[in-house]
Amino acid sequence: MNDEGHNDDSASEGFLAPNARVVTLIGEIDEWAARKVTYSLYALSEDNVKPITLVINCDGGSVFEAHGMYDTIHTLRAAGHVVHGRVHGHAMSAAVLVLQACTTRTMTHNGLL
């Protein structure tokens, strides 16, 4: 565990479902979350054939870290990757910025933006 109480055993633990090609952004956007999501997106981008889904259920957080994730998604898209953004629950504040970087943006029936 690090000083913030996050587990550092794996660079993508809790954020990445590699076989499903899903990255999750759940909880507050902070430096730790941005690092994990960015790492996970780049790890999945090694296979340019299949799209990546970013599942968001987030209250927001650091706009600076959200900008970094936005830039990561934008860079991947410019390289030909498809990143689907999907809101499961809610996307608030800085999480909306991250969602807007995605190739497509969808929400569940009860989703809140």
N, CA, C and O atoms as a printed pandas DataFrame, in Angstrom:
     atom_number atom_name residue_name chain_id  residue_number  x_coord  y_coord  z_coord
0              1         N          MET        A               1    0.835   -1.182    0.000
1              2        CA          MET        A               1    0.000    0.000    0.000
2              3         C          MET        A               1    0.880    1.245    0.000
3              4         O          MET        A               1    1.928    1.286    0.644
4              5         N          ASN        A               2    0.424    2.270   -0.747
5              6        CA          ASN        A               2    1.175    3.516   -0.741
6              7         C          ASN        A               2    0.610    4.456    0.316
7              8         O          ASN        A               2   -0.293    4.073    1.061
8              9         N          ASP        A               3    1.123    5.677    0.392
9             10        CA          ASP        A               3    0.702    6.630    1.419
10            11         C          ASP        A               3   -0.772    6.985    1.341
11            12         O          ASP        A               3   -1.379    7.334    2.353
12            13         N          GLU        A               4   -1.360    6.899    0.143
13            14        CA          GLU        A               4   -2.775    7.237   -0.011
14            15         C          GLU        A               4   -3.681    6.043    0.255
15            16         O          GLU        A               4   -4.901    6.165    0.142
16            17         N          GLY        A               5   -3.113    4.888    0.605
17            18        CA          GLY        A               5   -3.910    3.703    0.874
18            19         C          GLY        A               5   -4.245    2.907   -0.370
19            20         O          GLY        A               5   -5.099    2.022   -0.316
20            21         N          HIS        A               6   -3.593    3.196   -1.500
21            22        CA          HIS        A               6   -3.827    2.482   -2.743
22            23         C          HIS        A               6   -2.831    1.338   -2.861
23            24         O          HIS        A               6   -1.683    1.458   -2.434
24            25         N          ASN        A               7   -3.271    0.243   -3.435
25            26        CA          ASN        A               7   -2.407   -0.910   -3.633
26            27         C          ASN        A               7   -1.558   -0.706   -4.880
27            28         O          ASN        A               7   -2.095   -0.468   -5.961
28            29         N          ASP        A               8   -0.243   -0.795   -4.742
29            30        CA          ASP        A               8    0.671   -0.600   -5.868
30            31         C          ASP        A               8    1.222   -1.920   -6.406
31            32         O          ASP        A               8    2.192   -1.909   -7.164
32            33         N          ASP        A               9    0.624   -3.067   -6.031
33            34        CA          ASP        A               9    1.138   -4.360   -6.461
34            35         C          ASP        A               9    1.126   -4.526   -7.970
35            36         O          ASP        A               9    2.011   -5.176   -8.528
36            37         N          SER        A              10    0.141   -3.952   -8.636
37            38        CA          SER        A              10    0.038   -4.093  -10.091
38            39         C          SER        A              10   -0.265   -2.735  -10.674
39            40         O          SER        A              10   -1.041   -1.964  -10.111
40            41         N          ALA        A              11    0.351   -2.444  -11.805
41            42        CA          ALA        A              11    0.164   -1.132  -12.427
42            43         C          ALA        A              11   -1.259   -0.932  -12.909
43            44         O          ALA        A              11   -1.657    0.203  -13.173
44            45         N          SER        A              12   -2.042   -2.001  -13.031
45            46        CA          SER        A              12   -3.395   -1.830  -13.555
46            47         C          SER        A              12   -4.449   -2.488  -12.668
47            48         O          SER        A              12   -5.600   -2.605  -13.088
48            49         N          GLU        A              13   -4.103   -2.915  -11.479
49            50        CA          GLU        A              13   -5.038   -3.624  -10.622
50            51         C          GLU        A              13   -6.292   -2.806  -10.374
51            52         O          GLU        A              13   -6.216   -1.641   -9.981
52            53         N          GLY        A              14   -7.441   -3.417  -10.602
53            54        CA          GLY        A              14   -8.712   -2.766  -10.346
54            55         C          GLY        A              14   -9.184   -1.846  -11.451
55            56         O          GLY        A              14  -10.302   -1.337  -11.378
56            57         N          PHE        A              15   -8.383   -1.615  -12.462
57            58        CA          PHE        A              15   -8.752   -0.694  -13.522
58            59         C          PHE        A              15   -8.885   -1.377  -14.873
59            60         O          PHE        A              15   -9.509   -0.828  -15.781
60            61         N          LEU        A              16   -8.316   -2.556  -15.019
61            62        CA          LEU        A              16   -8.160   -3.149  -16.328
62            63         C          LEU        A              16   -8.727   -4.557  -16.359
63            64         O          LEU        A              16   -8.379   -5.398  -15.529
64            65         N          ALA        A              17   -9.603   -4.806  -17.323
65            66        CA          ALA        A              17  -10.066   -6.155  -17.629
66            67         C          ALA        A              17   -9.545   -6.453  -19.031
67            68         O          ALA        A              17  -10.253   -6.230  -20.013
68            69         N          PRO        A              18   -8.293   -6.965  -19.137
69            70        CA          PRO        A              18   -7.637   -7.046  -20.438
70            71         C          PRO        A              18   -8.354   -7.914  -21.459
71            72         O          PRO        A              18   -8.385   -7.558  -22.638
72            73         N          ASN        A              19   -8.929   -9.032  -21.055
73            74        CA          ASN        A              19   -9.610   -9.899  -22.011
74            75         C          ASN        A              19  -10.856   -9.247  -22.580
75            76         O          ASN        A              19  -11.210   -9.484  -23.735
76            77         N          ALA        A              20  -11.519   -8.432  -21.784
77            78        CA          ALA        A              20  -12.717   -7.722  -22.251
78            79         C          ALA        A              20  -12.354   -6.387  -22.885
79            80         O          ALA        A              20  -13.213   -5.723  -23.465
80            81         N          ARG        A              21  -11.077   -5.983  -22.781
81            82        CA          ARG        A              21  -10.596   -4.702  -23.308
82            83         C          ARG        A              21  -11.352   -3.536  -22.673
83            84         O          ARG        A              21  -11.763   -2.597  -23.356
84            85         N          VAL        A              22  -11.527   -3.616  -21.355
85            86        CA          VAL        A              22  -12.258   -2.610  -20.591
86            87         C          VAL        A              22  -11.331   -1.992  -19.554
87            88         O          VAL        A              22  -10.613   -2.691  -18.838
88            89         N          VAL        A              23  -11.366   -0.664  -19.493
89            90        CA          VAL        A              23  -10.673    0.108  -18.467
90            91         C          VAL        A              23  -11.755    0.827  -17.677
91            92         O          VAL        A              23  -12.703    1.346  -18.266
92            93         N          THR        A              24  -11.632    0.869  -16.351
93            94        CA          THR        A              24  -12.642    1.535  -15.536
94            95         C          THR        A              24  -12.085    2.786  -14.878
95            96         O          THR        A              24  -10.943    2.820  -14.419
96            97         N          LEU        A              25  -12.924    3.809  -14.846
97            98        CA          LEU        A              25  -12.638    5.037  -14.105
98            99         C          LEU        A              25  -13.761    5.169  -13.093
99           100         O          LEU        A              25  -14.835    5.689  -13.397
100          101         N          ILE        A              26  -13.497    4.691  -11.891
101          102        CA          ILE        A              26  -14.516    4.670  -10.842
102          103         C          ILE        A              26  -13.941    5.374   -9.623
103          104         O          ILE        A              26  -12.825    5.088   -9.188
104          105         N          GLY        A              27  -14.719    6.294   -9.084
105          106        CA          GLY        A              27  -14.240    7.048   -7.933
106          107         C          GLY        A              27  -13.676    8.386   -8.363
107          108         O          GLY        A              27  -13.907    8.840   -9.484
108          109         N          GLU        A              28  -12.942    9.006   -7.474
109          110        CA          GLU        A              28  -12.415   10.347   -7.721
110          111         C          GLU        A              28  -11.222   10.323   -8.667
111          112         O          GLU        A              28  -10.388    9.419   -8.611
112          113         N          ILE        A              29  -11.153   11.324   -9.533
113          114        CA          ILE        A              29   -9.992   11.489  -10.405
114          115         C          ILE        A              29   -8.901   12.191   -9.601
115          116         O          ILE        A              29   -9.023   13.358   -9.228
116          117         N          ASP        A              30   -7.839   11.446   -9.349
117          118        CA          ASP        A              30   -6.667   12.003   -8.686
118          119         C          ASP        A              30   -5.440   11.494   -9.443
119          120         O          ASP        A              30   -5.575   10.817  -10.462
120          121         N          GLU        A              31   -4.261   11.816   -8.954
121          122        CA          GLU        A              31   -3.043   11.413   -9.654
122          123         C          GLU        A              31   -2.961    9.891   -9.802
123          124         O          GLU        A              31   -2.579    9.381  -10.855
124          125         N          TRP        A              32   -3.318    9.185   -8.748
125          126        CA          TRP        A              32   -3.263    7.723   -8.770
126          127         C          TRP        A              32   -4.208    7.152   -9.819
127          128         O          TRP        A              32   -3.808    6.297  -10.609
128          129         N          ALA        A              33   -5.448    7.610   -9.839
129          130        CA          ALA        A              33   -6.432    7.112  -10.809
130          131         C          ALA        A              33   -5.994    7.440  -12.231
131          132         O          ALA        A              33   -6.107    6.598  -13.121
132          133         N          ALA        A              34   -5.501    8.640  -12.452
133          134        CA          ALA        A              34   -5.054    9.037  -13.793
134          135         C          ALA        A              34   -3.892    8.174  -14.258
135          136         O          ALA        A              34   -3.838    7.772  -15.420
136          137         N          ARG        A              35   -2.970    7.891  -13.362
137          138        CA          ARG        A              35   -1.821    7.054  -13.710
138          139         C          ARG        A              35   -2.281    5.652  -14.093
139          140         O          ARG        A              35   -1.816    5.099  -15.089
140          141         N          LYS        A              36   -3.187    5.077  -13.315
141          142        CA          LYS        A              36   -3.660    3.720  -13.576
142          143         C          LYS        A              36   -4.456    3.646  -14.878
143          144         O          LYS        A              36   -4.257    2.725  -15.669
144          145         N          VAL        A              37   -5.346    4.595  -15.107
145          146        CA          VAL        A              37   -6.155    4.596  -16.329
146          147         C          VAL        A              37   -5.259    4.799  -17.549
147          148         O          VAL        A              37   -5.410    4.101  -18.552
148          149         N          THR        A              38   -4.337    5.744  -17.471
149          150        CA          THR        A              38   -3.430    6.001  -18.593
150          151         C          THR        A              38   -2.596    4.766  -18.908
151          152         O          THR        A              38   -2.475    4.383  -20.071
152          153         N          TYR        A              39   -2.026    4.147  -17.897
153          154        CA          TYR        A              39   -1.237    2.936  -18.094
154          155         C          TYR        A              39   -2.094    1.856  -18.763
155          156         O          TYR        A              39   -1.654    1.215  -19.717
156          157         N          SER        A              40   -3.299    1.661  -18.268
157          158        CA          SER        A              40   -4.189    0.624  -18.800
158          159         C          SER        A              40   -4.556    0.880  -20.249
159          160         O          SER        A              40   -4.577   -0.049  -21.056
160          161         N          LEU        A              41   -4.845    2.128  -20.590
161          162        CA          LEU        A              41   -5.186    2.460  -21.973
162          163         C          LEU        A              41   -4.013    2.171  -22.906
163          164         O          LEU        A              41   -4.195    1.591  -23.976
164          165         N          TYR        A              42   -2.814    2.572  -22.501
165          166        CA          TYR        A              42   -1.638    2.315  -23.330
166          167         C          TYR        A              42   -1.335    0.819  -23.435
167          168         O          TYR        A              42   -0.906    0.345  -24.487
168          169         N          ALA        A              43   -1.555    0.079  -22.352
169          170        CA          ALA        A              43   -1.324   -1.369  -22.389
170          171         C          ALA        A              43   -2.246   -2.039  -23.404
171          172         O          ALA        A              43   -1.818   -2.932  -24.135
172          173         N          LEU        A              44   -3.505   -1.615  -23.452
173          174        CA          LEU        A              44   -4.456   -2.196  -24.399
174          175         C          LEU        A              44   -4.239   -1.691  -25.822
175          176         O          LEU        A              44   -4.671   -2.334  -26.778
176          177         N          SER        A              45   -3.584   -0.564  -25.971
177          178        CA          SER        A              45   -3.397    0.009  -27.309
178          179         C          SER        A              45   -2.363   -0.751  -28.132
179          180         O          SER        A              45   -2.193   -0.475  -29.320
180          181         N          GLU        A              46   -1.675   -1.701  -27.516
181          182        CA          GLU        A              46   -0.703   -2.494  -28.262
182          183         C          GLU        A              46   -1.380   -3.309  -29.364
183          184         O          GLU        A              46   -0.751   -3.656  -30.364
184          185         N          ASP        A              47   -2.672   -3.611  -29.173
185          186        CA          ASP        A              47   -3.460   -4.314  -30.189
186          187         C          ASP        A              47   -4.373   -3.286  -30.842
187          188         O          ASP        A              47   -5.417   -2.943  -30.286
188          189         N          ASN        A              48   -3.993   -2.794  -32.009
189          190        CA          ASN        A              48   -4.726   -1.715  -32.665
190          191         C          ASN        A              48   -6.008   -2.182  -33.352
191          192         O          ASN        A              48   -6.776   -1.357  -33.848
192          193         N          VAL        A              49   -6.246   -3.487  -33.387
193          194        CA          VAL        A              49   -7.374   -4.018  -34.132
194          195         C          VAL        A              49   -8.691   -3.847  -33.374
195          196         O          VAL        A              49   -9.709   -3.502  -33.973
196          197         N          LYS        A              50   -8.676   -4.081  -32.083
197          198        CA          LYS        A              50   -9.913   -4.102  -31.302
198          199         C          LYS        A              50  -10.099   -2.801  -30.517
199          200         O          LYS        A              50   -9.130   -2.222  -30.023
200          201         N          PRO        A              51  -11.354   -2.346  -30.405
201          202        CA          PRO        A              51  -11.606   -1.120  -29.633
202          203         C          PRO        A              51  -11.430   -1.348  -28.129
203          204         O          PRO        A              51  -11.454   -2.479  -27.644
204          205         N          ILE        A              52  -11.255   -0.263  -27.429
205          206        CA          ILE        A              52  -11.139   -0.249  -25.980
206          207         C          ILE        A              52  -12.384    0.438  -25.433
207          208         O          ILE        A              52  -12.848    1.425  -26.003
208          209         N          THR        A              53  -12.929   -0.074  -24.333
209          210        CA          THR        A              53  -14.066    0.569  -23.677
210          211         C          THR        A              53  -13.606    1.146  -22.347
211          212         O          THR        A              53  -12.995    0.455  -21.532
212          213         N          LEU        A              54  -13.908    2.417  -22.142
213          214        CA          LEU        A              54  -13.635    3.086  -20.875
214          215         C          LEU        A              54  -14.965    3.236  -20.147
215          216         O          LEU        A              54  -15.829    4.000  -20.578
216          217         N          VAL        A              55  -15.131    2.510  -19.048
217          218        CA          VAL        A              55  -16.351    2.577  -18.252
218          219         C          VAL        A              55  -16.138    3.621  -17.160
219          220         O          VAL        A              55  -15.164    3.564  -16.409
220          221         N          ILE        A              56  -17.067    4.578  -17.085
221          222        CA          ILE        A              56  -16.934    5.694  -16.145
222          223         C          ILE        A              56  -18.090    5.686  -15.152
223          224         O          ILE        A              56  -19.256    5.597  -15.535
224          225         N          ASN        A              57  -17.745    5.780  -13.874
225          226        CA          ASN        A              57  -18.709    6.002  -12.789
226          227         C          ASN        A              57  -17.963    6.869  -11.785
227          228         O          ASN        A              57  -17.328    6.359  -10.862
228          229         N          CYS        A              58  -18.043    8.172  -11.971
229          230        CA          CYS        A              58  -17.088    9.067  -11.320
230          231         C          CYS        A              58  -17.716   10.416  -10.975
231          232         O          CYS        A              58  -18.448   11.001  -11.773
232          233         N          ASP        A              59  -17.411   10.894   -9.768
233          234        CA          ASP        A              59  -17.886   12.210   -9.318
234          235         C          ASP        A              59  -17.051   13.350   -9.872
235          236         O          ASP        A              59  -17.457   14.508   -9.773
236          237         N          GLY        A              60  -15.900   13.056  -10.450
237          238        CA          GLY        A              60  -15.006   14.100  -10.943
238          239         C          GLY        A              60  -13.735   14.096  -10.139
239          240         O          GLY        A              60  -13.302   13.051   -9.655
240          241         N          GLY        A              61  -13.143   15.239   -9.994
241          242        CA          GLY        A              61  -11.886   15.346   -9.249
242          243         C          GLY        A              61  -10.981   16.375   -9.888
243          244         O          GLY        A              61  -11.430   17.451  -10.284
244          245         N          SER        A              62   -9.712   16.044   -9.987
245          246        CA          SER        A              62   -8.706   16.972  -10.492
246          247         C          SER        A              62   -8.871   17.230  -11.987
247          248         O          SER        A              62   -8.812   16.304  -12.796
248          249         N          VAL        A              63   -9.076   18.478  -12.337
249          250        CA          VAL        A              63   -9.183   18.855  -13.747
250          251         C          VAL        A              63   -7.843   18.640  -14.436
251          252         O          VAL        A              63   -7.806   18.266  -15.609
252          253         N          PHE        A              64   -6.748   18.869  -13.729
253          254        CA          PHE        A              64   -5.420   18.675  -14.309
254          255         C          PHE        A              64   -5.197   17.220  -14.696
255          256         O          PHE        A              64   -4.682   16.939  -15.779
256          257         N          GLU        A              65   -5.578   16.298  -13.827
257          258        CA          GLU        A              65   -5.423   14.871  -14.132
258          259         C          GLU        A              65   -6.401   14.450  -15.232
259          260         O          GLU        A              65   -6.067   13.602  -16.059
260          261         N          ALA        A              66   -7.601   15.030  -15.251
261          262        CA          ALA        A              66   -8.566   14.740  -16.312
262          263         C          ALA        A              66   -8.036   15.190  -17.667
263          264         O          ALA        A              66   -8.235   14.509  -18.673
264          265         N          HIS        A              67   -7.364   16.334  -17.692
265          266        CA          HIS        A              67   -6.752   16.816  -18.937
266          267         C          HIS        A              67   -5.712   15.825  -19.441
267          268         O          HIS        A              67   -5.611   15.586  -20.644
268          269         N          GLY        A              68   -4.944   15.252  -18.531
269          270        CA          GLY        A              68   -3.952   14.256  -18.912
270          271         C          GLY        A              68   -4.600   13.028  -19.532
271          272         O          GLY        A              68   -4.114   12.508  -20.537
272          273         N          MET        A              69   -5.704   12.556  -18.933
273          274        CA          MET        A              69   -6.411   11.398  -19.497
274          275         C          MET        A              69   -7.036   11.760  -20.838
275          276         O          MET        A              69   -7.025   10.954  -21.769
276          277         N          TYR        A              70   -7.583   12.975  -20.939
277          278        CA          TYR        A              70   -8.143   13.449  -22.215
278          279         C          TYR        A              70   -7.060   13.402  -23.296
279          280         O          TYR        A              70   -7.293   12.898  -24.395
280          281         N          ASP        A              71   -5.878   13.929  -22.977
281          282        CA          ASP        A              71   -4.776   13.939  -23.949
282          283         C          ASP        A              71   -4.350   12.532  -24.334
283          284         O          ASP        A              71   -4.030   12.282  -25.496
284          285         N          THR        A              72   -4.342   11.609  -23.379
285          286        CA          THR        A              72   -3.996   10.219  -23.674
286          287         C          THR        A              72   -4.985    9.625  -24.667
287          288         O          THR        A              72   -4.581    9.025  -25.662
288          289         N          ILE        A              73   -6.281    9.788  -24.403
289          290        CA          ILE        A              73   -7.301    9.245  -25.297
290          291         C          ILE        A              73   -7.211    9.903  -26.666
291          292         O          ILE        A              73   -7.314    9.229  -27.691
292          293         N          HIS        A              74   -7.022   11.203  -26.684
293          294        CA          HIS        A              74   -6.905   11.932  -27.951
294          295         C          HIS        A              74   -5.699   11.422  -28.755
295          296         O          HIS        A              74   -5.796   11.254  -29.970
296          297         N          THR        A              75   -4.585   11.181  -28.094
297          298        CA          THR        A              75   -3.386   10.663  -28.757
298          299         C          THR        A              75   -3.640    9.269  -29.324
299          300         O          THR        A              75   -3.230    8.967  -30.445
300          301         N          LEU        A              76   -4.311    8.429  -28.556
301          302        CA          LEU        A              76   -4.627    7.078  -29.045
302          303         C          LEU        A              76   -5.557    7.143  -30.251
303          304         O          LEU        A              76   -5.374    6.408  -31.221
304          305         N          ARG        A              77   -6.543    8.013  -30.189
305          306        CA          ARG        A              77   -7.463    8.159  -31.323
306          307         C          ARG        A              77   -6.730    8.651  -32.559
307          308         O          ARG        A              77   -6.996    8.175  -33.663
308          309         N          ALA        A              78   -5.815    9.590  -32.396
309          310        CA          ALA        A              78   -5.050   10.110  -33.530
310          311         C          ALA        A              78   -4.185    9.018  -34.161
311          312         O          ALA        A              78   -3.854    9.091  -35.344
312          313         N          ALA        A              79   -3.824    8.016  -33.375
313          314        CA          ALA        A              79   -3.028    6.895  -33.878
314          315         C          ALA        A              79   -3.901    5.789  -34.469
315          316         O          ALA        A              79   -3.395    4.745  -34.880
316          317         N          GLY        A              80   -5.228    6.025  -34.509
317          318        CA          GLY        A              80   -6.131    5.062  -35.133
318          319         C          GLY        A              80   -6.882    4.145  -34.190
319          320         O          GLY        A              80   -7.609    3.262  -34.644
320          321         N          HIS        A              81   -6.724    4.331  -32.893
321          322        CA          HIS        A              81   -7.436    3.496  -31.926
322          323         C          HIS        A              81   -8.866    3.997  -31.729
323          324         O          HIS        A              81   -9.157    5.182  -31.895
324          325         N          VAL        A              82   -9.741    3.072  -31.374
325          326        CA          VAL        A              82  -11.119    3.418  -31.044
326          327         C          VAL        A              82  -11.285    3.237  -29.536
327          328         O          VAL        A              82  -10.995    2.170  -28.994
328          329         N          VAL        A              83  -11.752    4.287  -28.868
329          330        CA          VAL        A              83  -12.000    4.240  -27.428
330          331         C          VAL        A              83  -13.465    4.607  -27.200
331          332         O          VAL        A              83  -13.872    5.750  -27.407
332          333         N          HIS        A              84  -14.247    3.617  -26.771
333          334        CA          HIS        A              84  -15.657    3.851  -26.470
334          335         C          HIS        A              84  -15.787    4.281  -25.018
335          336         O          HIS        A              84  -15.282    3.603  -24.123
336          337         N          GLY        A              85  -16.461    5.407  -24.773
337          338        CA          GLY        A              85  -16.735    5.862  -23.418
338          339         C          GLY        A              85  -18.138    5.452  -23.038
339          340         O          GLY        A              85  -19.079    5.695  -23.794
340          341         N          ARG        A              86  -18.298    4.833  -21.878
341          342        CA          ARG        A              86  -19.620    4.364  -21.440
342          343         C          ARG        A              86  -19.821    4.730  -19.984
343          344         O          ARG        A              86  -19.041    4.325  -19.122
344          345         N          VAL        A              87  -20.875    5.502  -19.705
345          346        CA          VAL        A              87  -21.184    5.911  -18.345
346          347         C          VAL        A              87  -22.076    4.855  -17.708
347          348         O          VAL        A              87  -23.180    4.590  -18.183
348          349         N          HIS        A              88  -21.589    4.263  -16.640
349          350        CA          HIS        A              88  -22.362    3.328  -15.812
350          351         C          HIS        A              88  -22.528    4.010  -14.467
351          352         O          HIS        A              88  -21.590    4.031  -13.670
352          353         N          GLY        A              89  -23.677    4.558  -14.202
353          354        CA          GLY        A              89  -23.890    5.317  -12.974
354          355         C          GLY        A              89  -23.897    6.798  -13.289
355          356         O          GLY        A              89  -24.929    7.353  -13.665
356          357         N          HIS        A              90  -22.740    7.444  -13.138
357          358        CA          HIS        A              90  -22.698    8.879  -13.388
358          359         C          HIS        A              90  -21.299    9.323  -13.817
359          360         O          HIS        A              90  -20.294    8.673  -13.528
360          361         N          ALA        A              91  -21.279   10.441  -14.508
361          362        CA          ALA        A              91  -20.027   11.124  -14.861
362          363         C          ALA        A              91  -20.244   12.596  -14.543
363          364         O          ALA        A              91  -21.060   13.262  -15.180
364          365         N          MET        A              92  -19.528   13.089  -13.580
365          366        CA          MET        A              92  -19.686   14.464  -13.122
366          367         C          MET        A              92  -18.390   15.244  -13.297
367          368         O          MET        A              92  -17.298   14.676  -13.301
368          369         N          SER        A              93  -18.533   16.540  -13.438
369          370        CA          SER        A              93  -17.412   17.471  -13.404
370          371         C          SER        A              93  -16.272   17.044  -14.326
371          372         O          SER        A              93  -16.478   16.929  -15.534
372          373         N          ALA        A              94  -15.079   16.807  -13.790
373          374        CA          ALA        A              94  -13.914   16.487  -14.610
374          375         C          ALA        A              94  -14.076   15.180  -15.379
375          376         O          ALA        A              94  -13.424   14.993  -16.406
376          377         N          ALA        A              95  -14.927   14.276  -14.909
377          378        CA          ALA        A              95  -15.153   13.007  -15.612
378          379         C          ALA        A              95  -15.828   13.241  -16.964
379          380         O          ALA        A              95  -15.647   12.450  -17.889
380          381         N          VAL        A              96  -16.597   14.311  -17.085
381          382        CA          VAL        A              96  -17.235   14.643  -18.359
382          383         C          VAL        A              96  -16.170   14.990  -19.399
383          384         O          VAL        A              96  -16.309   14.641  -20.571
384          385         N          LEU        A              97  -15.125   15.665  -18.979
385          386        CA          LEU        A              97  -14.029   16.002  -19.884
386          387         C          LEU        A              97  -13.388   14.732  -20.441
387          388         O          LEU        A              97  -13.121   14.647  -21.640
388          389         N          VAL        A              98  -13.144   13.761  -19.590
389          390        CA          VAL        A              98  -12.555   12.493  -20.024
390          391         C          VAL        A              98  -13.492   11.799  -21.011
391          392         O          VAL        A              98  -13.046   11.293  -22.041
392          393         N          LEU        A              99  -14.766   11.774  -20.704
393          394        CA          LEU        A              99  -15.759   11.150  -21.584
394          395         C          LEU        A              99  -15.757   11.793  -22.969
395          396         O          LEU        A              99  -15.877   11.097  -23.977
396          397         N          GLN        A             100  -15.623   13.100  -23.021
397          398        CA          GLN        A             100  -15.680   13.804  -24.303
398          399         C          GLN        A             100  -14.526   13.461  -25.234
399          400         O          GLN        A             100  -14.632   13.669  -26.442
400          401         N          ALA        A             101  -13.439   12.946  -24.705
401          402        CA          ALA        A             101  -12.301   12.562  -25.541
402          403         C          ALA        A             101  -12.557   11.264  -26.298
403          404         O          ALA        A             101  -11.876   10.983  -27.284
404          405         N          CYS        A             102  -13.523   10.473  -25.855
405          406        CA          CYS        A             102  -13.760    9.145  -26.427
406          407         C          CYS        A             102  -14.353    9.228  -27.833
407          408         O          CYS        A             102  -14.990   10.214  -28.203
408          409         N          THR        A             103  -14.124    8.170  -28.598
409          410        CA          THR        A             103  -14.625    8.081  -29.967
410          411         C          THR        A             103  -16.145    8.090  -29.986
411          412         O          THR        A             103  -16.758    8.820  -30.765
412          413         N          THR        A             104  -16.755    7.275  -29.123
413          414        CA          THR        A             104  -18.206    7.266  -28.949
414          415         C          THR        A             104  -18.498    7.439  -27.471
415          416         O          THR        A             104  -17.667    7.117  -26.622
416          417         N          ARG        A             105  -19.692    7.955  -27.166
417          418        CA          ARG        A             105  -20.079    8.208  -25.788
418          419         C          ARG        A             105  -21.499    7.715  -25.589
419          420         O          ARG        A             105  -22.423    8.175  -26.260
420          421         N          THR        A             106  -21.675    6.772  -24.661
421          422        CA          THR        A             106  -23.004    6.239  -24.367
422          423         C          THR        A             106  -23.198    6.181  -22.860
423          424         O          THR        A             106  -22.248    6.278  -22.083
424          425         N          MET        A             107  -24.462    6.021  -22.471
425          426        CA          MET        A             107  -24.805    5.912  -21.057
426          427         C          MET        A             107  -25.802    4.795  -20.879
427          428         O          MET        A             107  -26.546    4.460  -21.801
428          429         N          THR        A             108  -25.819    4.214  -19.685
429          430        CA          THR        A             108  -26.858    3.264  -19.347
430          431         C          THR        A             108  -28.168    4.036  -19.198
431          432         O          THR        A             108  -28.169    5.263  -19.099
432          433         N          HIS        A             109  -29.270    3.311  -19.182
433          434        CA          HIS        A             109  -30.585    3.948  -19.077
434          435         C          HIS        A             109  -30.705    4.872  -17.872
435          436         O          HIS        A             109  -31.326    5.931  -17.958
436          437         N          ASN        A             110  -30.119    4.478  -16.760
437          438        CA          ASN        A             110  -30.191    5.272  -15.538
438          439         C          ASN        A             110  -28.972    6.144  -15.317
439          440         O          ASN        A             110  -28.792    6.708  -14.238
440          441         N          GLY        A             111  -28.140    6.256  -16.330
441          442        CA          GLY        A             111  -26.918    7.052  -16.199
442          443         C          GLY        A             111  -27.205    8.523  -15.990
443          444         O          GLY        A             111  -28.253    9.022  -16.400
444          445         N          LEU        A             112  -26.284    9.215  -15.357
445          446        CA          LEU        A             112  -26.428   10.622  -15.073
446          447         C          LEU        A             112  -25.154   11.340  -15.520
447          448         O          LEU        A             112  -24.041   10.935  -15.186
448          449         N          LEU        A             113  -25.348   12.411  -16.281
449          450        CA          LEU        A             113  -24.221   13.177  -16.791
450          451         C          LEU        A             113  -24.323   14.595  -16.282
451          452         O          LEU        A             113  -23.468   15.425  -16.592
